Amino acid sequence: MATAGARHLKPLKIAFCLIGAYFFVEAVAGFWTGSLALLSDAGHMLTDVIGLGMALAAIQLAMRHSEQQHDGHHTQHTFGLYRLEILAAFVNALLLFGVAIYVLVEAAQRFFADDHELLGIPMLIVATIGLLVNVVVFFLLRDGAEESINIEGAYLEVLADMLGSVAVIAAAVVYQFTGWSWIDPLFASIIGLWILPRTFRLGRQAVHVLLQSAPRHINLRQLETDLTGLPDVVDVHDLHVWTLTSSMESVSAHLTAADGADHHAILDQARVLLTDGYGIEHATFQVEHESHTGCNDVHW
């Protein structure tokens, strides 16, 4: 089964090449112009390169493993390597957090340091080209970000980069007309503060999946009620719902059926309920007779 990330592999590769190439340009220009805002944007672009690289690696490894399973190869990874996409998103969040903290600390130090000269015009040119690169990558990743948390992580980084480039452009323009060197660490701080809450949101989403929590859009009480309401089903227990990776939810449950009920019919009805009502295609059900005892005593 192709993951949401796999369906957007080509634009992800193009985005990786564009961002990777321009990171070197912006890093060199940051040291040359003496701009912390430009260096912070380059540092953030580095996390884009790493994040996009991890996203690509995770998707391709998961695809390769899926193909091997399809060809009949035995493996210890019975759920495939789809979770690598979520791990990549989590590491991405950690990288973003580290960059934001570094920028804020460095900006605070520069506020109290002596004025330093910036090269405003080169700084403006590099930031403008960087903005154009980020706009292109932004549109490349936009569709994939709606389906994959992994691509969403890269998308958020590029969005932050876009605003970072705007901040650098604004700082360069203000410095060019006023000579205020403190405007550079000020805008660098704004970039860092803008990154933090989005980093927290991405990390929280990844942790939610890694802890195998039920997807937020699934109402567990309603799902249990719907399953119990199926013909000949008298009880539902040991119900588990979790996300394997973006857009891939799974369910397992024990369904207690009336003695003499048609178990095949119950399984078919439960499957239709999940696919049509909840959009979940992967489900494992154990159907038990009402007279069977002991199974509902086993739980976590």
C-alpha atoms as a printed R data frame, in Angstrom:
    type eleno elety resid chain resno       x       y      z
1   ATOM     1    CA   MET     A     1   0.000   0.000  0.000
2   ATOM     2    CA   ALA     A     2   1.407   3.394 -0.986
3   ATOM     3    CA   THR     A     3   1.569   5.924  1.818
4   ATOM     4    CA   ALA     A     4   0.431   9.506  1.424
5   ATOM     5    CA   GLY     A     5   4.090  10.552  1.371
6   ATOM     6    CA   ALA     A     6   4.935   8.093 -1.402
7   ATOM     7    CA   ARG     A     7   2.342   9.679 -3.682
8   ATOM     8    CA   HIS     A     8   4.227  12.976 -3.488
9   ATOM     9    CA   LEU     A     9   7.780  11.643 -3.811
10  ATOM    10    CA   LYS     A    10   8.737  13.527 -6.993
11  ATOM    11    CA   PRO     A    11   7.937  17.070 -5.741
12  ATOM    12    CA   LEU     A    12   9.720  16.175 -2.498
13  ATOM    13    CA   LYS     A    13  12.886  15.313 -4.446
14  ATOM    14    CA   ILE     A    14  12.732  18.569 -6.438
15  ATOM    15    CA   ALA     A    15  12.219  20.544 -3.225
16  ATOM    16    CA   PHE     A    16  15.221  18.814 -1.616
17  ATOM    17    CA   CYS     A    17  17.497  19.744 -4.540
18  ATOM    18    CA   LEU     A    18  16.362  23.380 -4.622
19  ATOM    19    CA   ILE     A    19  16.670  23.941 -0.875
20  ATOM    20    CA   GLY     A    20  19.983  22.057 -0.655
21  ATOM    21    CA   ALA     A    21  21.563  24.148 -3.403
22  ATOM    22    CA   TYR     A    22  20.442  27.479 -2.009
23  ATOM    23    CA   PHE     A    23  21.429  26.665  1.577
24  ATOM    24    CA   PHE     A    24  25.110  26.934  0.582
25  ATOM    25    CA   VAL     A    25  24.502  30.264 -1.134
26  ATOM    26    CA   GLU     A    26  22.697  31.718  1.880
27  ATOM    27    CA   ALA     A    27  25.218  30.387  4.429
28  ATOM    28    CA   VAL     A    28  28.180  31.922  2.578
29  ATOM    29    CA   ALA     A    29  26.271  35.175  2.116
30  ATOM    30    CA   GLY     A    30  25.357  35.274  5.801
31  ATOM    31    CA   PHE     A    31  29.006  35.183  6.887
32  ATOM    32    CA   TRP     A    32  30.001  37.617  4.142
33  ATOM    33    CA   THR     A    33  27.367  40.242  4.988
34  ATOM    34    CA   GLY     A    34  27.631  39.734  8.771
35  ATOM    35    CA   SER     A    35  23.846  39.328  9.052
36  ATOM    36    CA   LEU     A    36  22.478  37.173 11.896
37  ATOM    37    CA   ALA     A    37  19.035  37.254 10.287
38  ATOM    38    CA   LEU     A    38  20.494  35.826  7.071
39  ATOM    39    CA   LEU     A    39  22.552  33.256  8.999
40  ATOM    40    CA   SER     A    40  19.498  32.233 11.020
41  ATOM    41    CA   ASP     A    41  17.559  31.801  7.795
42  ATOM    42    CA   ALA     A    42  20.439  29.708  6.407
43  ATOM    43    CA   GLY     A    43  20.449  27.607  9.594
44  ATOM    44    CA   HIS     A    44  16.741  27.104  9.239
45  ATOM    45    CA   MET     A    45  17.281  26.165  5.604
46  ATOM    46    CA   LEU     A    46  19.811  23.562  6.778
47  ATOM    47    CA   THR     A    47  17.115  21.946  8.899
48  ATOM    48    CA   ASP     A    48  14.972  21.959  5.754
49  ATOM    49    CA   VAL     A    49  17.686  20.058  3.898
50  ATOM    50    CA   ILE     A    50  18.060  17.536  6.729
51  ATOM    51    CA   GLY     A    51  14.316  17.278  7.242
52  ATOM    52    CA   LEU     A    52  13.574  16.790  3.543
53  ATOM    53    CA   GLY     A    53  16.388  14.256  3.318
54  ATOM    54    CA   MET     A    54  14.975  12.278  6.242
55  ATOM    55    CA   ALA     A    55  11.486  12.497  4.772
56  ATOM    56    CA   LEU     A    56  12.727  11.147  1.448
57  ATOM    57    CA   ALA     A    57  14.724   8.362  3.104
58  ATOM    58    CA   ALA     A    58  11.802   7.347  5.324
59  ATOM    59    CA   ILE     A    59   9.346   7.198  2.418
60  ATOM    60    CA   GLN     A    60  11.708   5.267  0.153
61  ATOM    61    CA   LEU     A    61  12.651   2.751  2.865
62  ATOM    62    CA   ALA     A    62   8.987   2.195  3.662
63  ATOM    63    CA   MET     A    63   8.215   1.700 -0.059
64  ATOM    64    CA   ARG     A    64  11.105  -0.737 -0.490
65  ATOM    65    CA   HIS     A    65  10.038  -2.739  2.542
66  ATOM    66    CA   SER     A    66   6.450  -2.828  1.295
67  ATOM    67    CA   GLU     A    67   7.619  -4.149 -2.091
68  ATOM    68    CA   GLN     A    68   9.706  -6.847 -0.391
69  ATOM    69    CA   GLN     A    69   6.695  -7.947  1.651
70  ATOM    70    CA   HIS     A    70   4.597  -8.043 -1.509
71  ATOM    71    CA   ASP     A    71   7.224 -10.288 -3.149
72  ATOM    72    CA   GLY     A    72   7.000 -12.745 -0.258
73  ATOM    73    CA   HIS     A    73  10.182 -11.846  1.647
74  ATOM    74    CA   HIS     A    74  10.016 -12.598  5.376
75  ATOM    75    CA   THR     A    75  10.792  -9.759  7.781
76  ATOM    76    CA   GLN     A    76  10.690  -8.935 11.462
77  ATOM    77    CA   HIS     A    77   8.925  -5.642 10.669
78  ATOM    78    CA   THR     A    78   5.401  -7.028 10.431
79  ATOM    79    CA   PHE     A    79   3.910  -3.523 10.275
80  ATOM    80    CA   GLY     A    80   6.375  -2.428  7.620
81  ATOM    81    CA   LEU     A    81   8.586   0.645  7.992
82  ATOM    82    CA   TYR     A    82   5.798   3.198  7.653
83  ATOM    83    CA   ARG     A    83   6.559   4.588 11.119
84  ATOM    84    CA   LEU     A    84   9.859   5.945  9.809
85  ATOM    85    CA   GLU     A    85   7.878   8.831  8.326
86  ATOM    86    CA   ILE     A    86   6.590   9.743 11.788
87  ATOM    87    CA   LEU     A    87  10.057   9.427 13.327
88  ATOM    88    CA   ALA     A    88  11.392  11.736 10.601
89  ATOM    89    CA   ALA     A    89   8.691  14.287 11.446
90  ATOM    90    CA   PHE     A    90   9.599  14.101 15.147
91  ATOM    91    CA   VAL     A    91  13.332  14.597 14.489
92  ATOM    92    CA   ASN     A    92  12.394  17.461 12.194
93  ATOM    93    CA   ALA     A    93  10.577  19.124 15.078
94  ATOM    94    CA   LEU     A    94  13.638  18.714 17.330
95  ATOM    95    CA   LEU     A    95  15.870  20.305 14.687
96  ATOM    96    CA   LEU     A    96  13.508  23.242 14.298
97  ATOM    97    CA   PHE     A    97  13.398  23.729 18.054
98  ATOM    98    CA   GLY     A    98  17.217  23.733 18.272
99  ATOM    99    CA   VAL     A    99  17.559  26.307 15.486
100 ATOM   100    CA   ALA     A   100  14.941  28.589 17.057
101 ATOM   101    CA   ILE     A   101  16.654  28.519 20.473
102 ATOM   102    CA   TYR     A   102  20.082  29.162 18.919
103 ATOM   103    CA   VAL     A   103  18.783  32.166 16.971
104 ATOM   104    CA   LEU     A   104  17.118  33.658 20.061
105 ATOM   105    CA   VAL     A   105  20.249  33.253 22.205
106 ATOM   106    CA   GLU     A   106  22.520  34.700 19.513
107 ATOM   107    CA   ALA     A   107  20.122  37.605 18.934
108 ATOM   108    CA   ALA     A   108  20.065  38.409 22.657
109 ATOM   109    CA   GLN     A   109  23.875  38.544 22.710
110 ATOM   110    CA   ARG     A   110  24.007  40.852 19.685
111 ATOM   111    CA   PHE     A   111  21.537  43.275 21.234
112 ATOM   112    CA   PHE     A   112  24.115  44.044 23.941
113 ATOM   113    CA   ALA     A   113  27.173  43.922 21.680
114 ATOM   114    CA   ASP     A   114  28.742  46.869 19.896
115 ATOM   115    CA   ASP     A   115  27.241  47.965 16.610
116 ATOM   116    CA   HIS     A   116  28.550  46.016 13.648
117 ATOM   117    CA   GLU     A   117  28.455  46.859  9.974
118 ATOM   118    CA   LEU     A   118  26.192  44.930  7.607
119 ATOM   119    CA   LEU     A   119  26.314  44.670  3.824
120 ATOM   120    CA   GLY     A   120  22.733  45.687  3.205
121 ATOM   121    CA   ILE     A   121  22.477  45.385 -0.590
122 ATOM   122    CA   PRO     A   122  24.017  41.864 -0.902
123 ATOM   123    CA   MET     A   123  21.923  40.813  2.084
124 ATOM   124    CA   LEU     A   124  18.786  42.083  0.312
125 ATOM   125    CA   ILE     A   125  19.621  40.342 -2.974
126 ATOM   126    CA   VAL     A   126  20.339  36.956 -1.364
127 ATOM   127    CA   ALA     A   127  17.210  37.103  0.800
128 ATOM   128    CA   THR     A   128  15.032  37.982 -2.205
129 ATOM   129    CA   ILE     A   129  16.318  35.041 -4.242
130 ATOM   130    CA   GLY     A   130  15.858  32.825 -1.162
131 ATOM   131    CA   LEU     A   131  12.247  33.948 -0.922
132 ATOM   132    CA   LEU     A   132  11.640  32.972 -4.559
133 ATOM   133    CA   VAL     A   133  13.176  29.531 -3.977
134 ATOM   134    CA   ASN     A   134  10.994  29.001 -0.909
135 ATOM   135    CA   VAL     A   135   7.848  30.062 -2.777
136 ATOM   136    CA   VAL     A   136   8.531  27.437 -5.457
137 ATOM   137    CA   VAL     A   137   9.128  24.724 -2.838
138 ATOM   138    CA   PHE     A   138   6.067  25.867 -0.879
139 ATOM   139    CA   PHE     A   139   3.796  25.136 -3.844
140 ATOM   140    CA   LEU     A   140   5.577  21.837 -4.533
141 ATOM   141    CA   LEU     A   141   4.820  20.544 -1.030
142 ATOM   142    CA   ARG     A   142   1.412  22.113 -0.391
143 ATOM   143    CA   ASP     A   143  -0.740  19.202 -1.598
144 ATOM   144    CA   GLY     A   144   1.378  16.549  0.134
145 ATOM   145    CA   ALA     A   145   1.264  18.427  3.448
146 ATOM   146    CA   GLU     A   146  -2.503  17.891  3.618
147 ATOM   147    CA   GLU     A   147  -2.048  14.103  3.541
148 ATOM   148    CA   SER     A   148   1.275  13.323  5.258
149 ATOM   149    CA   ILE     A   149   2.569  14.515  8.639
150 ATOM   150    CA   ASN     A   150   6.063  13.816  7.338
151 ATOM   151    CA   ILE     A   151   5.654  16.173  4.368
152 ATOM   152    CA   GLU     A   152   3.756  18.593  6.615
153 ATOM   153    CA   GLY     A   153   6.897  18.911  8.738
154 ATOM   154    CA   ALA     A   154   8.948  19.873  5.684
155 ATOM   155    CA   TYR     A   155   6.148  22.159  4.492
156 ATOM   156    CA   LEU     A   156   6.053  24.021  7.814
157 ATOM   157    CA   GLU     A   157   9.805  24.496  7.694
158 ATOM   158    CA   VAL     A   158   9.591  25.961  4.194
159 ATOM   159    CA   LEU     A   159   6.723  28.221  5.281
160 ATOM   160    CA   ALA     A   160   8.862  29.444  8.177
161 ATOM   161    CA   ASP     A   161  11.725  29.951  5.731
162 ATOM   162    CA   MET     A   162   9.511  32.087  3.524
163 ATOM   163    CA   LEU     A   163   8.668  34.370  6.416
164 ATOM   164    CA   GLY     A   164  12.306  34.307  7.448
165 ATOM   165    CA   SER     A   165  13.311  35.550  4.015
166 ATOM   166    CA   VAL     A   166  10.700  38.306  4.250
167 ATOM   167    CA   ALA     A   167  12.124  39.287  7.650
168 ATOM   168    CA   VAL     A   168  15.666  39.410  6.250
169 ATOM   169    CA   ILE     A   169  14.486  41.565  3.328
170 ATOM   170    CA   ALA     A   170  12.758  43.938  5.733
171 ATOM   171    CA   ALA     A   171  15.846  44.101  7.959
172 ATOM   172    CA   ALA     A   172  18.086  44.814  4.962
173 ATOM   173    CA   VAL     A   173  15.817  47.609  3.708
174 ATOM   174    CA   VAL     A   174  15.548  49.250  7.140
175 ATOM   175    CA   TYR     A   175  19.311  48.991  7.717
176 ATOM   176    CA   GLN     A   176  20.046  50.440  4.284
177 ATOM   177    CA   PHE     A   177  17.994  53.551  5.028
178 ATOM   178    CA   THR     A   178  18.710  54.003  8.759
179 ATOM   179    CA   GLY     A   179  21.989  52.239  9.564
180 ATOM   180    CA   TRP     A   180  20.399  50.620 12.657
181 ATOM   181    CA   SER     A   181  22.396  47.412 13.156
182 ATOM   182    CA   TRP     A   182  20.103  46.267 15.998
183 ATOM   183    CA   ILE     A   183  17.346  45.715 13.420
184 ATOM   184    CA   ASP     A   184  19.170  42.549 12.308
185 ATOM   185    CA   PRO     A   185  18.984  40.653 15.665
186 ATOM   186    CA   LEU     A   186  15.456  42.010 16.154
187 ATOM   187    CA   PHE     A   187  14.198  40.363 12.985
188 ATOM   188    CA   ALA     A   188  16.222  37.238 13.747
189 ATOM   189    CA   SER     A   189  14.366  37.029 17.082
190 ATOM   190    CA   ILE     A   190  11.030  37.366 15.303
191 ATOM   191    CA   ILE     A   191  11.975  34.423 13.061
192 ATOM   192    CA   GLY     A   192  12.905  32.311 16.086
193 ATOM   193    CA   LEU     A   193   9.719  33.158 17.988
194 ATOM   194    CA   TRP     A   194   7.580  32.410 14.942
195 ATOM   195    CA   ILE     A   195   9.148  28.956 14.536
196 ATOM   196    CA   LEU     A   196   8.620  27.746 18.134
197 ATOM   197    CA   PRO     A   197   4.813  27.240 18.336
198 ATOM   198    CA   ARG     A   198   4.702  25.488 14.951
199 ATOM   199    CA   THR     A   199   7.551  23.250 16.042
200 ATOM   200    CA   PHE     A   200   5.611  22.338 19.183
201 ATOM   201    CA   ARG     A   201   2.507  21.483 17.138
202 ATOM   202    CA   LEU     A   202   4.444  19.230 14.752
203 ATOM   203    CA   GLY     A   203   6.256  17.467 17.603
204 ATOM   204    CA   ARG     A   204   2.991  16.927 19.481
205 ATOM   205    CA   GLN     A   205   1.386  15.360 16.406
206 ATOM   206    CA   ALA     A   206   4.335  13.000 15.918
207 ATOM   207    CA   VAL     A   207   4.373  11.970 19.595
208 ATOM   208    CA   HIS     A   208   0.601  11.357 19.465
209 ATOM   209    CA   VAL     A   209   1.155   8.844 16.656
210 ATOM   210    CA   LEU     A   210   4.260   7.252 18.223
211 ATOM   211    CA   LEU     A   211   2.333   6.645 21.455
212 ATOM   212    CA   GLN     A   212  -0.325   4.856 19.367
213 ATOM   213    CA   SER     A   213  -3.042   7.139 20.643
214 ATOM   214    CA   ALA     A   214  -6.398   7.040 18.895
215 ATOM   215    CA   PRO     A   215  -6.629   9.512 15.984
216 ATOM   216    CA   ARG     A   216  -8.177  12.775 17.122
217 ATOM   217    CA   HIS     A   217 -10.889  12.649 14.467
218 ATOM   218    CA   ILE     A   218 -12.143   9.240 15.671
219 ATOM   219    CA   ASN     A   219 -14.822   9.284 18.393
220 ATOM   220    CA   LEU     A   220 -14.112   6.050 20.274
221 ATOM   221    CA   ARG     A   221 -17.412   6.065 22.172
222 ATOM   222    CA   GLN     A   222 -19.357   6.469 18.948
223 ATOM   223    CA   LEU     A   223 -17.320   3.760 17.228
224 ATOM   224    CA   GLU     A   224 -17.987   1.332 20.071
225 ATOM   225    CA   THR     A   225 -21.699   2.237 19.982
226 ATOM   226    CA   ASP     A   226 -21.837   1.707 16.205
227 ATOM   227    CA   LEU     A   227 -20.130  -1.687 16.429
228 ATOM   228    CA   THR     A   228 -22.390  -2.778 19.276
229 ATOM   229    CA   GLY     A   229 -25.387  -1.706 17.187
230 ATOM   230    CA   LEU     A   230 -24.608  -4.180 14.409
231 ATOM   231    CA   PRO     A   231 -27.138  -7.046 14.080
232 ATOM   232    CA   ASP     A   232 -26.385  -9.953 16.459
233 ATOM   233    CA   VAL     A   233 -23.509  -8.089 18.194
234 ATOM   234    CA   VAL     A   234 -24.155  -7.926 21.938
235 ATOM   235    CA   ASP     A   235 -20.856  -6.505 23.204
236 ATOM   236    CA   VAL     A   236 -17.587  -4.930 22.076
237 ATOM   237    CA   HIS     A   237 -14.397  -5.070 24.126
238 ATOM   238    CA   ASP     A   238 -10.611  -4.784 23.725
239 ATOM   239    CA   LEU     A   239 -11.147  -2.006 21.168
240 ATOM   240    CA   HIS     A   240  -7.970  -0.342 19.883
241 ATOM   241    CA   VAL     A   241  -7.600   2.375 17.238
242 ATOM   242    CA   TRP     A   242  -4.218   3.776 16.227
243 ATOM   243    CA   THR     A   243  -2.354   5.474 13.379
244 ATOM   244    CA   LEU     A   244   0.441   3.606 11.639
245 ATOM   245    CA   THR     A   245   1.486   6.604  9.557
246 ATOM   246    CA   SER     A   246  -0.300   9.532  7.929
247 ATOM   247    CA   SER     A   247  -3.695   8.510  6.484
248 ATOM   248    CA   MET     A   248  -3.238   4.887  7.602
249 ATOM   249    CA   GLU     A   249  -5.424   4.061 10.609
250 ATOM   250    CA   SER     A   250  -5.981   0.578 12.032
251 ATOM   251    CA   VAL     A   251  -8.563  -0.988 14.334
252 ATOM   252    CA   SER     A   252  -8.666  -4.184 16.352
253 ATOM   253    CA   ALA     A   253 -11.560  -5.346 18.525
254 ATOM   254    CA   HIS     A   254 -13.364  -8.346 20.005
255 ATOM   255    CA   LEU     A   255 -17.024  -8.607 18.978
256 ATOM   256    CA   THR     A   256 -19.289 -10.762 21.132
257 ATOM   257    CA   ALA     A   257 -22.071 -12.244 19.010
258 ATOM   258    CA   ALA     A   258 -25.303 -13.962 19.956
259 ATOM   259    CA   ASP     A   259 -25.054 -17.739 19.960
260 ATOM   260    CA   GLY     A   260 -25.921 -19.092 16.525
261 ATOM   261    CA   ALA     A   261 -25.193 -15.768 14.757
262 ATOM   262    CA   ASP     A   262 -23.519 -15.738 11.341
263 ATOM   263    CA   HIS     A   263 -19.937 -14.642 12.069
264 ATOM   264    CA   HIS     A   264 -19.179 -14.040  8.397
265 ATOM   265    CA   ALA     A   265 -22.071 -11.589  8.147
266 ATOM   266    CA   ILE     A   266 -20.914  -9.782 11.289
267 ATOM   267    CA   LEU     A   267 -17.368  -9.403  9.909
268 ATOM   268    CA   ASP     A   268 -18.688  -8.056  6.603
269 ATOM   269    CA   GLN     A   269 -20.956  -5.543  8.357
270 ATOM   270    CA   ALA     A   270 -18.156  -4.380 10.667
271 ATOM   271    CA   ARG     A   271 -15.823  -3.914  7.715
272 ATOM   272    CA   VAL     A   272 -18.396  -1.862  5.785
273 ATOM   273    CA   LEU     A   273 -19.074   0.252  8.899
274 ATOM   274    CA   LEU     A   274 -15.390   1.138  9.264
275 ATOM   275    CA   THR     A   275 -14.674   1.846  5.590
276 ATOM   276    CA   ASP     A   276 -17.855   3.810  4.878
277 ATOM   277    CA   GLY     A   277 -18.333   5.512  8.238
278 ATOM   278    CA   TYR     A   278 -14.766   6.089  9.415
279 ATOM   279    CA   GLY     A   279 -12.533   5.713  6.341
280 ATOM   280    CA   ILE     A   280 -10.548   2.873  7.976
281 ATOM   281    CA   GLU     A   281  -9.641  -0.014  5.687
282 ATOM   282    CA   HIS     A   282  -7.389  -2.080  7.937
283 ATOM   283    CA   ALA     A   283  -9.235  -3.821 10.762
284 ATOM   284    CA   THR     A   284  -8.764  -7.033 12.738
285 ATOM   285    CA   PHE     A   285 -11.855  -8.457 14.469
286 ATOM   286    CA   GLN     A   286 -12.225 -11.457 16.712
287 ATOM   287    CA   VAL     A   287 -15.830 -12.675 16.844
288 ATOM   288    CA   GLU     A   288 -16.794 -14.672 19.947
289 ATOM   289    CA   HIS     A   289 -19.961 -16.517 20.924
290 ATOM   290    CA   GLU     A   290 -21.946 -14.970 23.745
291 ATOM   291    CA   SER     A   291 -21.544 -18.197 25.728
292 ATOM   292    CA   HIS     A   292 -17.756 -17.984 25.459
293 ATOM   293    CA   THR     A   293 -16.116 -16.795 28.684
294 ATOM   294    CA   GLY     A   294 -12.724 -15.480 29.738
295 ATOM   295    CA   CYS     A   295 -11.723 -13.499 26.665
296 ATOM   296    CA   ASN     A   296 -13.143 -10.185 27.858
297 ATOM   297    CA   ASP     A   297 -11.110 -10.522 31.062
298 ATOM   298    CA   VAL     A   298  -7.886 -10.112 29.072
299 ATOM   299    CA   HIS     A   299  -7.113  -6.417 28.582
300 ATOM   300    CA   TRP     A   300  -4.391  -3.753 28.996
